Amino acid sequence: MTFSIPGFDQWTFQIVMFGSLLVLEALSGDQKLSTVLEPMDSTRARAHELINRPCCSLAAAHA
């Protein structure tokens, strides 16, 4: 299930479990950014940090 955060109109978000990790994913067009959430993290604050300062981004190859 995806959700939106005010102020990030071009992005949708989802929280997924990856093993024992809770991961916030930000999706916009072909872009997909993700970061691990800690138990007391603010989802909104982490979304701001993820989009404004991504530390790594992978682009999907299109055939």
N, C-alpha and C positions, 0 to 999 in steps of 0.2 A: 504494500500500500504506500503510495506517495503522498506527500503533503507539501504545502507551500509555507514560506515565511515572509511576512510583510517586509518590503524593501528589496526583495530579490525576485522581481516579477518574471525574469527570464529563466529562473531556476526552479526545479522541483527537487524534493529531498525524500530520502527513505532511510530508515534505520534497519540494518540487517545484522544478524548474528553470523559470525565467521569463526567457527569453533567456539572458544570461550570469550572471544572479543565482540564488543558491540561497536559497529562501524556506521558512521554517518556518511551517506553518499549524496553528492550534489550532481544533478543532471541538467544539462542545457544543450540541446541539439546533439552534436556528436561528442561533446565534452562530458567526461565523468570524473569527478574528483571524489576522493574519500579520505577519511581520517578516523582514527580510533577514538572512541569516546571513553572517558573515565567515568566511574560511577557518579561523581558529583558535578560533572561538566554541565554547563548550560548549553543546550542544543543551539539556541540562537547565537550565543557568543562564538561557539565553535564553527557555526556556519559562516559567520562574518569572517573569522580568521581563515577558514578554508578557501573561501572565494577571493578574498582580498590579498592573501599571501600563500598561494599554493606552493608546496615545496617540490612537488613532482607531478607531472601530468603525462599520461600515456594517450596517444591517439590511436584509434582503431583503424586498421587498414581496410580499405574498400576494394573489393574485386571488380 
